[in-house]
Amino acid sequence: MIGISADFDPLHKGHVKLIEKARELADKKGEEVIIYLNKEYSANHAPFFVGYEARSQMALEAGADKIVSIEGLHHRLTLAYTVPIRIAMMIEEGVFDYVDAANVSTMKIKKYSSSFASKGIFSGIPRNLPNRNVIRWFAVNEFLYQKYGKKLVFHIIPEYKMNGEKISGRNIRKEIIDNELEIPENIKQLLPESTVKILENEIVKGHVPGKRNLNVIMESLNKYSRSKLLDIAYLNADAVDAIIKGRRYNYENQIWASFRKAGYGPVLTRLAISTIEQTVSRGEVYELIKDYEKQGIIPPDQTVEKIIERAWFVASKGAEGASSADAHKMFREGKTIREKPFYTFDGGIHLRSFEVDSLKTDMEASLYVDKHGKISCVVRAPDRKIKTPLKLPAKLATYLRLLIDSHFIPLKAQIVEKKQGFRVRISIHNR
């Protein structure tokens, strides 16, 4: 089988060139062209402009034989995780040849990807590299060869250009919206006739554009506490603080402004908004990644254990006086320390005398970072809500903050009673 992984939102003439190349290979080998089409959310974590059924029909009209839906990934995982999962799916289903497009030579892509693969780097590919995601596909393909004993054969064609410019799906969508959902003539020139017909039909039916459920998103952003927001995947402490400070939310651009203040780029913002829309918890993402780890699909530099080890290493080196940037660099270079990460540790709490009687061992506590940047917890006892900052050694405080800001490492906190009094026992989920 000849595979293509795509959004096709909508399918344009550049996509047609991909299918034509796949068709050429398929006809020579007597095989089928299979499109692995993202269903609920795009690869960049956005809702689709055109629905799945319409995009499937566009691909079939352009020459594909079969459509396979990719579901449940792009509102939960970054591209660093979805790429190995999609490659593994194709290999397991019998895809041998894979077609993609790039504006640099295949030789250069292979050179870059081989370098990263040999160093075990699959998630930290520099953003300034051209066709970064194609390089990632090549590198992960090399990694998965260890599991399957076979890999996809890549066929890279030049990115198709019209009037010297690459066709942009984003610009196509914007122009149609700006033209009050009429397809302008200049946009029709970028689309095959079959796509134009399908797209016009979807517009008449009111199916275009697809939209987010802003009511659900606004409800969460306007009402959730800091601790509840922090349990949602891809919200770090800075994002939660910006969300709280930005209330009340009535429009989508207000949400984007808050994420910009927290230092989020467009892709991570879209993913974070999608997790809010679908109420995706840290624990859900953690368990999903662990499941794929067990299948041998996740590269070693992306495992949850490696993320925890990185946080522990950086905290340990910070306690020795190293800067965070230097510690991260040392970790990427393969430096290690003897002491293993703590998966459970206790923190002290500040209690007023009348609050002590409200606490019992094993009561659940929720972690959050307050408006002053202090790691704190809240306990909802039967008779009152108790909020208190945590008392931790500097190394453990740094470690905990790094775990909080890891985007999907879930943390559990419980009240424990010791000789010295009540403490909060913090543990990494399921450990």
C-alpha positions in Angstrom: 0.0 0.0 0.0 1.1 3.6 -0.7 0.4 5.9 2.2 -0.2 9.6 2.7 -0.9 11.3 6.1 -2.9 14.5 5.8 -5.5 17.0 6.9 -6.6 18.1 3.3 -8.5 21.1 4.8 -9.4 21.6 2.0 -7.6 19.5 -0.6 -5.8 21.7 -3.0 -3.6 21.2 -6.1 -0.5 20.7 -4.0 -2.2 17.8 -2.4 -3.3 16.5 -5.8 0.4 16.2 -6.7 1.0 14.0 -3.7 -1.9 11.7 -4.7 -0.7 11.7 -8.3 2.8 10.5 -7.2 1.2 7.9 -4.9 -1.1 6.8 -7.8 1.9 6.4 -10.1 3.7 4.2 -7.5 0.5 2.2 -6.8 -0.2 1.5 -10.5 3.3 0.2 -11.1 3.0 -2.1 -8.1 -0.7 -3.0 -8.4 -1.4 -1.6 -4.9 -3.8 0.9 -3.4 -3.4 4.6 -2.4 -4.4 5.0 1.3 -5.0 8.4 2.9 -4.5 8.5 6.6 -6.8 11.4 7.3 -7.0 13.3 10.6 -10.6 13.3 11.7 -11.6 15.5 14.7 -8.6 17.9 15.0 -5.9 18.9 12.5 -2.3 17.9 13.0 -1.8 21.4 14.4 -4.6 20.9 16.9 -7.3 23.1 15.3 -10.9 22.2 14.5 -11.3 21.6 10.8 -12.7 24.1 8.3 -14.2 21.3 6.3 -15.7 18.1 7.9 -14.2 14.7 7.7 -16.7 13.1 5.2 -16.3 16.0 2.8 -12.4 15.9 3.0 -12.6 12.1 2.5 -14.6 12.6 -0.7 -12.2 15.2 -2.0 -9.3 12.7 -1.6 -11.2 9.9 -3.3 -12.2 12.3 -6.2 -8.5 13.2 -6.5 -7.5 9.6 -7.0 -7.1 7.9 -3.6 -8.5 4.4 -3.2 -9.2 4.3 0.6 -9.5 6.6 3.6 -8.4 5.6 7.1 -9.3 8.0 9.9 -6.8 9.1 12.5 -8.7 9.7 15.7 -8.2 10.7 19.3 -4.6 12.0 18.9 -4.4 15.6 17.9 -6.3 17.1 20.9 -4.2 15.0 23.3 -0.7 14.8 21.9 1.9 17.0 20.2 3.4 16.1 16.8 6.4 14.6 18.6 4.1 11.9 19.8 1.6 11.6 16.9 4.2 11.1 14.3 5.6 7.8 15.7 2.0 6.6 16.4 1.0 7.3 12.8 4.1 5.7 11.3 3.6 2.6 13.4 0.0 2.4 12.4 0.9 2.5 8.7 3.7 -0.1 9.0 1.4 -2.4 11.0 -1.3 -2.1 8.3 1.0 -2.9 5.5 2.0 0.4 4.0 5.4 0.2 2.4 5.7 3.5 0.5 5.0 6.9 1.9 4.7 10.1 -0.1 5.3 13.6 1.2 6.5 17.0 -0.1 9.4 19.2 0.9 11.3 22.3 -0.4 14.7 20.8 0.4 16.4 17.8 -1.2 15.8 14.3 0.1 19.6 14.0 0.6 19.6 16.9 3.0 16.6 15.6 4.9 18.2 12.2 5.3 21.4 13.9 6.5 19.6 15.8 9.2 17.4 13.0 10.2 20.2 10.5 10.5 22.1 12.9 12.7 19.2 13.3 15.1 18.3 9.5 15.0 21.9 8.5 15.8 21.9 10.9 18.8 18.5 9.6 20.0 16.9 13.0 19.4 13.4 12.9 18.1 11.5 15.6 19.9 14.2 18.4 20.1 14.6 19.0 16.3 15.4 22.8 15.9 12.5 24.9 14.8 14.6 26.8 12.3 15.3 23.8 10.1 13.4 23.8 6.9 10.7 21.1 6.6 11.3 20.2 10.3 8.3 17.8 10.4 9.5 15.8 7.4 12.9 15.5 9.1 11.0 14.2 12.2 9.2 11.6 10.0 12.5 10.3 8.6 14.2 10.1 12.1 11.3 8.3 13.7 11.1 5.9 10.8 14.7 4.9 11.5 13.8 4.4 15.2 10.8 2.2 14.5 13.0 0.0 12.3 14.3 -1.5 15.6 10.8 -2.6 16.5 9.5 -3.8 13.1 12.6 -4.8 11.2 11.1 -2.8 8.3 10.4 0.8 7.6 8.5 3.1 5.2 10.2 3.9 2.0 9.9 7.7 1.5 9.1 9.4 -1.8 9.6 13.1 -1.4 8.4 15.4 -4.2 9.0 19.1 -4.5 6.4 21.3 -2.8 4.0 22.4 -5.5 4.0 26.1 -6.2 1.7 28.4 -8.3 3.0 31.7 -9.4 6.2 31.0 -7.5 4.4 30.6 -4.2 3.6 27.5 -2.1 -0.2 26.9 -1.8 -1.3 27.6 1.8 -4.4 25.9 3.2 -4.5 28.6 5.9 -4.7 31.4 3.3 -7.4 29.5 1.3 -9.5 29.2 4.4 -9.0 32.8 5.3 -9.9 34.1 1.9 -13.1 32.1 1.8 -14.1 33.4 5.3 -13.2 37.0 4.4 -15.3 36.7 1.2 -18.3 35.7 3.3 -18.1 32.0 2.5 -18.0 32.6 -1.3 -15.0 30.9 -3.0 -13.1 33.7 -4.8 -11.9 33.0 -8.3 -8.2 33.3 -7.3 -8.8 30.6 -4.7 -10.7 28.4 -7.2 -7.5 28.4 -9.3 -5.7 26.7 -6.4 -8.3 23.9 -6.0 -9.3 21.0 -8.3 -12.8 21.2 -9.7 -14.0 18.3 -7.6 -12.9 20.1 -4.4 -14.6 23.3 -5.5 -17.9 21.4 -6.0 -17.7 19.5 -2.7 -16.7 22.7 -0.8 -19.5 24.8 -2.3 -22.0 22.0 -1.4 -20.7 22.0 2.2 -21.0 25.8 2.4 -24.6 25.6 1.2 -25.4 23.0 3.9 -23.9 25.2 6.5 -21.2 22.7 7.4 -18.4 25.2 6.8 -16.5 26.5 8.7 -16.1 24.0 11.6 -16.0 25.7 14.9 -14.9 25.1 18.5 -17.4 24.8 21.3 -16.7 28.2 22.8 -19.4 27.9 25.4 -17.6 24.9 27.0 -14.2 26.6 26.7 -15.5 29.9 28.2 -17.3 28.1 31.0 -14.1 26.3 32.0 -11.8 29.3 31.8 -14.2 31.6 33.7 -15.0 29.2 36.5 -12.3 26.7 37.1 -10.0 27.2 40.1 -6.2 27.3 39.7 -5.8 23.7 40.9 -8.6 22.4 38.5 -7.0 24.3 35.5 -3.6 22.9 36.4 -5.0 19.4 36.1 -5.8 20.0 32.4 -3.1 18.8 30.0 -0.8 21.5 28.5 -1.6 24.2 31.0 1.5 25.1 33.0 1.6 27.5 36.0 2.2 30.6 33.9 -0.8 29.7 31.6 -3.1 29.2 34.6 -2.0 32.5 36.1 -2.6 34.3 32.8 -6.0 32.7 32.4 -7.1 33.7 36.0 -5.8 37.3 35.5 -7.6 37.5 32.1 -11.1 36.7 33.3 -13.8 37.3 32.3 -13.7 35.6 28.8 -16.3 36.5 26.2 -14.4 36.2 23.0 -11.8 33.8 21.5 -9.2 36.5 21.0 -9.2 37.1 24.7 -8.1 33.5 25.3 -5.3 33.9 22.7 -4.1 37.1 24.4 -3.8 35.3 27.7 -1.8 32.4 26.2 0.5 34.9 24.5 1.1 36.5 27.9 2.1 33.1 29.2 4.7 32.6 26.4 2.7 30.1 24.4 3.1 30.0 20.6 0.2 29.4 18.2 0.6 25.6 18.0 0.7 25.1 21.7 -2.1 27.5 22.2 -4.3 25.5 19.8 -3.4 22.3 21.6 -4.2 23.8 25.1 -7.5 25.2 23.9 -8.4 21.8 22.5 -7.6 20.1 25.8 -9.8 22.6 27.5 -12.6 22.0 25.0 -12.4 18.2 25.5 -11.5 18.4 29.2 -8.3 16.3 28.6 -6.6 15.7 31.9 -2.9 15.3 32.5 -3.6 11.8 33.7 -5.3 10.9 30.4 -2.3 12.1 28.3 0.1 10.4 30.7 -1.7 7.0 30.4 -2.0 7.3 26.7 1.7 7.9 26.3 2.5 5.1 28.7 0.3 2.7 26.7 2.2 3.5 23.5 5.5 3.2 25.4 4.6 -0.4 26.2 4.1 -1.0 22.6 7.6 0.2 21.8 6.3 3.1 19.7 7.6 6.1 21.7 11.2 7.1 21.1 13.4 7.0 24.3 13.9 10.7 24.6 10.1 11.2 24.8 9.1 8.7 27.5 7.5 9.9 30.7 10.4 8.5 32.7 12.8 10.7 30.6 10.7 13.8 31.3 10.8 13.0 35.0 14.5 12.3 34.9 15.1 15.7 33.1 13.2 17.6 35.8 15.2 15.8 38.6 18.5 16.4 36.8 17.8 20.1 36.3 16.7 20.5 39.9 19.8 18.6 41.2 22.2 20.7 39.1 20.4 23.9 40.1 21.0 23.0 43.7 24.7 22.8 42.8 24.6 26.3 41.3 24.1 25.5 37.6 21.7 27.6 35.6 18.6 26.0 34.3 19.7 26.5 30.7 23.1 24.9 31.4 21.5 22.0 33.2 19.1 21.3 30.3 22.1 21.4 27.9 24.0 18.9 30.0 21.0 16.6 30.1 20.7 16.7 26.3 24.3 15.9 26.0 23.7 12.7 28.0 25.1 13.7 31.4 23.6 11.7 34.4 23.6 11.8 38.1 23.6 8.8 40.6 20.6 9.8 42.6 17.3 8.6 41.1 14.3 10.8 40.9 11.9 10.9 43.8 8.5 9.7 42.9 7.0 10.5 46.3 8.0 13.1 48.8 6.5 15.1 51.6 6.0 18.9 51.9 5.3 20.9 55.0 2.2 23.1 55.3 1.2 26.2 57.3 -1.8 25.6 59.4 -3.7 27.8 61.9 -4.7 26.1 65.1 -8.4 25.9 64.2 -7.6 24.2 60.9 -5.7 21.2 62.4 -8.9 19.6 63.7 -10.4 19.7 60.2 -7.7 17.5 58.7 -7.4 13.7 58.6 -4.8 11.4 57.1 -5.5 10.4 53.4 -7.6 13.5 52.7 -7.0 14.6 49.1 -5.2 17.8 48.4 -5.0 19.7 45.1 -1.8 21.4 44.0 -1.6 24.9 42.4 0.7 27.8 42.0 -0.6 31.0 43.6 -0.5 34.5 42.1 2.9 35.1 43.7 4.4 32.0 42.1 4.4 29.9 45.3 3.6 26.2 45.1 0.5 25.7 47.3 -2.2 23.2 48.0 -5.9 23.3 48.9 -7.7 20.8 51.0 -11.5 20.7 50.9 -12.3 19.4 54.4 -16.0 18.7 55.4 -16.2 22.0 57.4 -13.9 24.3 55.5 -11.5 24.9 52.6 -7.9 25.1 53.7 -5.3 26.8 51.5 -1.6 26.8 52.3 1.7 27.2 50.6 4.0 24.2 50.7 7.3 24.1 52.6 9.9 22.3 50.6 13.7 22.3 50.3 14.9 24.4 47.3 15.8 21.3 45.2 12.4 19.6 45.7 10.6 22.9 45.1 12.4 23.3 41.7 11.7 19.6 40.9 8.0 20.0 41.7 7.7 23.2 39.7 9.3 21.5 36.7 6.9 18.6 37.0 4.0 21.0 37.2 5.2 22.8 34.1 5.8 19.5 32.2 2.3 19.8 30.6 1.2 16.3 31.3 2.9 14.7 34.3 0.0 14.2 36.7 0.6 14.8 40.4 -1.3 13.4 43.4 -1.3 15.1 46.8 -2.7 13.6 50.1 -2.6 14.6 53.7 -0.5 12.4 55.9 0.0 12.6 59.7 3.5 12.3 61.0 5.1 12.8 64.4 5.9 16.4 63.5 2.3 17.0 62.4 0.4 17.0 59.2 2.3 17.0 55.8 1.3 16.8 52.2 2.5 13.7 50.4 3.1 14.4 46.7 3.4 11.6 44.3 3.6 11.1 40.6 0.3 9.6 39.3 0.3 5.8 39.6 3.7 5.6 41.2 
